[in-house]
Amino acid sequence: MARKFFGTDGIRGRANGTITPELALRVGMAAGLVFQRGDHRHRVVIGKDTRLSGYMIENALVAGFTSVGMDVLLLGPMPTPAVAMLAHSMRADLGVMISASHNPYDDNGIKLFGPDGYKLSDELESRIEALIVGDVAGKLADPSQMGRAKRIESVHARYIEFAKGTLPRNQSFDGLRVVVDCANGAAYRVAPEALWELGCEVITIGDKPDGFNINREVGSTAPEALMAKVREVRADIGIALDGDADRVLIVDEKGHLVDGDQLMAVVAESFKEDGRLSRGGIVATVMSNLGLERYLGSIGLTLDRTPVGDRYVLEHMRANGFNVGGEQSGHIILSDYSTTGDGLVAALQLLAVVQRRQRPVSEVCHRFDALPQVLKNVRYKNGRPLENDAVLKAIAAAELKLNSHGRLLIRPSGTEPVIRVMGEGDDRDLVEAVVNDVVEAVGQAAA
């Protein structure tokens, strides 16, 4: 059965549109009921990013959780991976992150983590959905058993120490000039502090959230400001996080952007050299560049591909014993340390490689030449364009033209009514042509 609320990354939508106080209240009730196991006093930790609507959603969730007898620990603005880590380390029954990640401020969302710090399974999300739309009136706590809520002040320091603890003892980044772009989001305090404590000279941008400016012309989805700042101050490296800091992109000393594929290649090779890489390879999505796959093969490593979405990467990693995975967009999952993508931890691992090799970032982070890749989006209102006969014929013809010199990927977005058409290959002109052919066919079918 199709799910009504949960998408590929929790519940997400426009604040006071899809994400209303009533929905947040019912999510709190439903999730609280599903995660009451045993007769101990149950509790949930709740973090958020810096969106104005976070206050509204946070209060509604608190009402929902306390009404079914769960105590609530409020973390304030914290990165998504910090919430996942704290849910586990603070022995909570559930972790909640209020965020729409890289989306604009007027969107928001609710992500849920189990007591082990991992995102919930489809089965658990379906159980929560059934309670959201069901009648929970008879399941509310007795007045004497209602939950309490309190704000926890020490969590920033706990997360910083956790992130630093992923590095070798006595690791120092003395002498590195770093620009960190916090996207006016959840990491605006913890990321600069962690880098400074490790010895970096830190220049910060995107660190003045006002409720409206999260991801606005800053962060990993808008890296131009960071690229300019790195050149301006002659920094050694730039670090771009997104609104909830679960993804990261890098800017080298020349002001050039380094994507998640290159970062995974650097980390994979480093882990291999140190004997830390499990299963002789990594996991990435179907969107990762063919150049990454070819490079890994050249150094004796494999690349397993999954559907788009960090949850699918993580599921494959857990099922098959991999400890490095991620997405081209900058979700880097290092499962030896984290249960989800962690932009700060991934950046620290990269800085350790840069410091050890004593080479410029432009050299350390250029592991392969990416094949030309073209991605275009086609918006549609209703129907199923990918089931149209003309579209299917256009896709088949495009794949025949590419033959063994590239690949074509067509998929619907998991968060909006958009068909994404991606092609890559050795010949950019050919890739452009086949993508345009498919886009035209999809556009006509969607009209």
C-alpha positions, 0 to 999 in steps of 0.5 A, a space after each residue: 500500500 502506498 504511504 501517505 506521509 513518509 517519503 524517502 527521508 521522513 515526512 517533508 513538505 511546506 510548513 503550514 501546508 503539508 507540515 501542520 501543527 496537527 500533523 506534528 501532534 499526531 506524529 508525536 502521539 503515533 511514534 510515541 505509542 509505537 516506541 513504548 516497549 516495556 514498563 520503563 520510563 520512555 523518552 525521546 530526544 528532539 533536535 531541529 535546524 534553524 527554520 522559523 517553523 521549527 518552533 511550531 513543529 517542536 511544540 506540537 511534537 512535544 504535546 504529542 509525545 507527552 500526551 502518550 507518556 513519553 518524556 522529551 529532551 529538547 536539543 535545540 539546533 543540532 545536526 541530523 547525525 548528532 540527533 541520531 548519535 544522541 538518541 543512542 548514547 542518551 538511551 532514548 527510545 526515539 530520536 526526532 530531527 525537525 528539518 527539510 535538509 537542503 530545502 528552502 526555509 518555508 519547507 520543513 520535515 520530521 525525521 525519526 531515528 530508532 534507539 539504535 540511531 538508525 532511520 526507521 524501517 518501512 514497516 515501522 513507518 507504516 505502523 506509525 502512519 496507521 496510527 496517525 490517521 487512526 483514532 488514538 483517543 483511547 490510547 492517551 496516557 493517564 494524567 498521572 503518567 503524562 510525560 515531561 519536557 526539558 531542554 538539554 544544554 550540554 549536547 553541543 559539546 558532546 557532539 563535538 567530542 564525538 566528532 573529534 573522537 573519530 580521528 586518531 589520538 592527538 590529530 591536529 590540523 595546525 596550519 590549515 586555513 579553513 573556510 566553513 559554510 554552515 548554510 545558516 543551518 543546524 551546524 552553525 555552532 558545532 562545526 566552527 568550534 570543532 574545527 577550531 579546537 582541532 587547530 584550524 584557522 577558521 573563517 566562517 560563512 553561513 553562520 548567522 541564521 535568522 529563521 529565513 535564510 537557511 540554505 539561501 545562497 549558501 551551503 552545499 546546494 549553493 557553493 558559489 559563496 564558499 568558492 569565492 570566499 576560499 579564493 578571497 582569503 587564500 584558504 587551504 580548503 572550504 567545507 560546505 554543509 547543508 541545512 541539517 549538516 548530513 551532507 558535505 561538499 569540498 572546495 579546493 584551494 583554487 576555488 573549485 568544487 569537489 563532489 561526493 564521488 571524489 570524496 568517497 574515492 579519497 576516503 575509500 583509498 585512505 581506509 584501504 591503505 590503513 586496513 580499515 576498509 571492509 568488503 573491498 569496496 564501497 556503496 553508492 547510488 545509481 547517480 554516482 559517476 562512472 568515473 568513480 566506478 572505473 577508478 575504484 576498479 583500477 585500485 582493486 575496489 568494487 562499487 555496489 550501486 543502490 537506488 537514490 537515497 542515503 537510506 538505501 545506501 545505508 541499508 545495503 551497507 548494513 546488509 552486506 558489511 560495507 563501512 563506506 558509502 554515500 551519494 554524489 550530492 555529499 551524503 558520506 556514510 562512515 558506519 564505523 562512526 555514524 548511523 547516517 550521513 555526517 558532513 562534519 565527520 566526513 570533512 574531518 576524515 578528509 582533512 586528516 588525509 590532506 594533513 598526512 599527505 602534505 599536498 594541496 587539496 586540489 591534488 588530494 581530492 582529484 582521484 579521477 576525471 569525471 565522465 560528462 554527465 547531464 541531468 535534466 528535470 521534467 515537471 509533470 502534473 499528474 499521470 505516469 509519464 514513464 509508462 507512456 509508449 512513446 517515452 519507452 521507445 525514446 528510452 530504448 532508442 537512447 540506450 541503443 545509441 549510448 551502447 557500451 559508451 555510457 549509461 542512461 538513468 530515468 527516475 521519478 523524484 521521491 519528493 516532488 512531481 518531477 522526472 529526472 533524466 540523467 545520462 553520462 558517457 565518454 562523448 558529451 555531445 552524444 550524452 546531451 543528444 540522448 538526454 534531450 530526446 528523452 526529455 522531449 518525449 517525457 515532456 510531451 507525455 506529461 503535457 
